[in-house]
Amino acid sequence: MRIVLVGPPGAGKGTQAAFLAKNLDIPHISTGDLFRANISQGTELGLKAKAFMDAGDLVPDEVTIGMAKDRMEQPDAANGFLLDGFPRNVAQAEALDAVLKAEGMELDAVLDLEVPEDEVVKRIAGRRICRKDSAHVFHVTYNAPKAEGVCDVCGGELYQRDDDSEETVRRRLEVYHTQTEPIIDYYRAQNLVVTISALGKVDEVTAKAMDALKK
């Protein structure tokens, strides 16, 4: 299957993408991984992306599209893939369609993870990270530490990252609504969109997604 995964920040896309890709036996292709791999390997596209990023500029669509195209042409993606974080806007969606068409391929589904905005803010703004070890992550509501502000694992101080503040989260949501959400209507016109609620336990959401994709 060839799938695009969409949803607002805090919808759990990364977590669901990993489980779905494993269950479907297809590679999980995320924008973040693409950038890291190309930059670390010093590819032509990676060098271009790094130059823009170092200058504090957005990486142009054609660079991102080029990276995605190269990754989708790898042998492990012959039977399908799950795209996470790409396409990010309608222009990228149109470019993806053109790339797939040129290869005689097409998307099978666009999985839309739906989460109420207040829940997104609650999920992200409630996160607390350990200063000693950032792998220790807690949540004021869903995974509260035994002692407020103290890591259960190592006793380090727990803090809220600047980009997890409610103000920042709401700005990220505005960007999502303006830039990324329109691709849902774009794909809906192609009868590709499958929408599920991303509320509930991780395995419950995965099960809902698998059932929806099978249909």
N, C-alpha and C positions, 0 to 999 in steps of 0.2 A: 504493500500500500504506500501511496505517496500522500502525506498528510502535512497540512500547515496547522500549527497550534497558535491560537490567539487568546488574548484575555488581558485584563488590566494588571498593573503591578500588584503583587500580593495575591494573585489568583492561584499561585502554586504551579505555574507553568513548568519551571525547571524540574520540580519533583515529579509531576505527572509525566513529563516528557521522558524521563529516565525509565519509569515503570512501563509506560506504554511501548517505548522502543524495545525494551527487553521482551515484553509479552508478544509483540508482533515480529520480533527478530529482524528489526531494521535499525540502521544507525540513527542516533539522535544528533542532529546538526544544529548547534546553537550559534548565534552570532558571536557571542563572547569567545567560544572555543575557536571559531574560524579566525578571529582577529589574533588571538593568542598564538595559535599554531603558525599562521602566516608570518607574524612578526618574529617569533622565536626561530623559525626556519630561514628567515631572511629572504622570503620570496619577493618577486617584483611587486606584487600587490601588497604584501606585508610592509615593504619599505615605503610604498606610497601612503598606506594607511598611517604608519608611524609618523611620517612627516606632517600630515594633517593634525594628528592627535597631539604631537609635540608642540604644534603652533596654537593649540587650543581650539582648533576648528573641527567641524563635523566632517566625518569621512564621506566623500561623495557617494551617491547611490551606485555609480558604475563600478567603484572599487568593491563595495560590498557584494554587488551582484556577481562580479567576476570571481570572488572568493567562493560564493555559494555554488556557482556553476562548476568550478574546479572540483569542489567537494562532492557534488552530486554525480560527477563522472567517475568517481572512484569505484573499484570493483565491488566493495561491500554495499554500495547503494544501488546495485543493479536491480534488486527486487523491491526497492522502495526506500523511503526515508521519512523522517519526521523533522520538519523545520520548526525551530523554536526561536523567535525573535527576528525572523525574516519570513516574508516581507514585512516591513515596518510602515509602509505607506502605499498608496495606490500606484504610484509610479513604479515602485519595486514589484508590486503584484503583477502589473502589466509586463514588466521585463521578465519576471519568472515565467509567465505564460508563454512568452516568446521563446525563451530558452527551452522549455519543455516541448513546445510544438516543433522546434527545429530538430529535437532529438526523437520525435515521434512518441512523446509521452504526454501525460496529463495528470492533474491532481485527482485523487479519489475522494478526498474530504477535507474540509476546513473545520477543525474542532474548536468551538468557541466556549471558553470557560467563563461562565457568568457568575459574578460576585457583586452584591450590593456595595455601593461606594462607601457607606459607613463601616461595613465589615472590612473593606480593604484598609481603611484608615486605622481601624482597631487592630488588625493583624500586624501592620508594619510599625505603627507608632508605639505599639506595646512591646516591641522587641528590646531586649537588653543583652549586651555583649560583655564578656569578661575581658578586662584590660590585660590580664596575664596571658590568656589563651583565647583567641577569637573564635576557636572551634566550640567553645562553651557558650551556647545561646539559650536564653530564657525568654519567657513572655509573662508580662504582669498578670495576664488573665489565663492563658492556656497552659503555661508551664512555669508557674511562679516559683522563685527560689524559696528555700525554707526561711531564710532571713532576708528581709528587703535590702536590695543593693549589694548582696554578697553571693559570690559564686558557690554553689553547693559542692563543686568538684575540687577547687583549689583555694577557695577563700578570697579570690581576687575581687576587685571592685567591679560591679556591673554598671554599665553606662549606656546611654542612648546615642547612637550615631547621628551626626548632623543630618544625613540624608534620610533618617527615619523619623524626623520630627513631623508633626501633623501638617504644618505649613508646607514642608517640602513634598510630602506625600500628595497633598491636594494639587500642588503644581504639576507633579508627575502625572496625576490623573487627567489634568487639563490637557497636557501634551498628548496623552493616550487618546482622549476623546477627539482631539483636533486632527492628529496625524494618523493614528493607527486604526481607530474604530471604523473609519470609512471603508477599510478593506473588507469588513464584514458584509456591507451592502454590495460591494463589488463582487464578492464571491457568492452572495445570496442570489444575485442575478443569474449565476451559472448553476444554481441549485446544488451547491457544494457544502453549504453551512450546516453543521450539526451543533446545536447549542445544548449544553448541559449545565446544571448547577454545580459549582465547585465548592459548595458548602458541605461539611461533613468530614469524616475521617479520610485520610489519604487513600486507604484501600477501598473505601466505599466510592470515592470519586473515580478511582481507576476502574472499578467494576462498571460504574455508570458509563464511563467513556468507552470501554470495550464493547458493552452492549449496544451503545449508540452507533459505533463504527461498524459493527457487524450488520446492523440493519441498513 
